[in-house]
Structures are given as structure tokens and as C-alpha cells.
Amino acid sequence: MKKNQLLCLALAALLALCCVSALAESAAAPVCQQPTKDGKLHGHWYGEWFPTRVKHHTAFCRYDGCGEERETSCERITLSAGEATTAKLCPVCGGVDGVRGFAAVAAQVTGVDRALPQGEAIVRAGEWNGQQYLTVAFEYGGRLRCPLGAIRVTLPADMGAACTIVGAQNALDTVSADGTVSFELPRSAFSAGELPVALLTVSAQ
């Protein structure tokens, strides 16, 4: 067989391998079954995540005509009130040891010096062992993402007007305006622990 024929066969085999790889990757990608107005397919847009069993949570695609269900494992932080009392909290679904405990807050989250990461911002509030907590996190497909810069969180006035919100060490400076309460969190608030979650404590003034 001539050298040119061998080269052509090698190129054909490589092209076939690339096509198979691309098809496999496309099949594994979370593509929504409902096309956009221009006929293109898009990724799923999942709604509220809720715990389904210990260490797992589930959500459904929000797009009309899809309803795809996705289950993925929780990424949990530890709530502690002494060595003998601990619990595991998932900031994505609000599950505390597998049971819904922290409720979603109607908060607005914006980037201060960098764009927000891909996905959704999730702010949750709840009580555990007599202490009020607030968590701020970002998720994409049910998995945590870390912001690239500082962010601003704006809460409804009835949540933060009469409270002191404390970060890892110090009370946060809050600003009240137009019936809301807002504060900033540096990127370090999400990178101090093992997971990219800002865990804040809330106490009455």
C-alpha cells in the first residue's frame, strides 16, 4: 500500500474517532429537550433543590415541556455547638442531616468587582441549636461554585433591619435603603473553609 493511501486511512480513522468522541460528549451533556425560539437546544435550568435522602438532593428543570429530574450529592458544611453537638448542612437544598431545615430567602445577589459565577445564587436562613444562621452560596447543576470576587447581598428589610449579621470574625456593615438591607462579602468569605460557602450568624440587636 502506498504511503499516501496509508496517510488517508490514518486521517479517516482519526476523523471517525473524533466524531464518536463528540457524539458521546454531546449525549452526556445536560441538554434540555425544549428548544428555544430560534430552534436551538439549551442546558437545563433547575428550580428549587430539595433533600431526597441523606447526602442527596433533587431538582426539576423549569422549562415548559421538559421537567427533567436531576439528583446529585450534597456538599455539606458542619454546624457546631461544642464537640458533642454537630450537624451537617447543605447550603444548596437547605437540608440539615438530610431533612429540610433552612429556607430560601428572596435575596438579590450582585457582583461588586467581578461577574458572578455561572449558575444560581442561593441565600438560606434557618435556626439550629438555638442559633440563627444565614448561608450564601452559588450552585450550578446542584454543585457549589466559588465567586471570583466580592459580592453584595440585599435582603428584605424584615430580615435584617433589627439584626446583627456576623461573618467569620466581625459584624458586617449593613446598609438600609428602599426597604432593604444589604451587605458585602469578600471572596475570602467563600474560600476560608473546605467548601465555597459563607456561613453567617444572625442575632437580634
Disulfide bonds with the S-S distance in Angstrom:
none
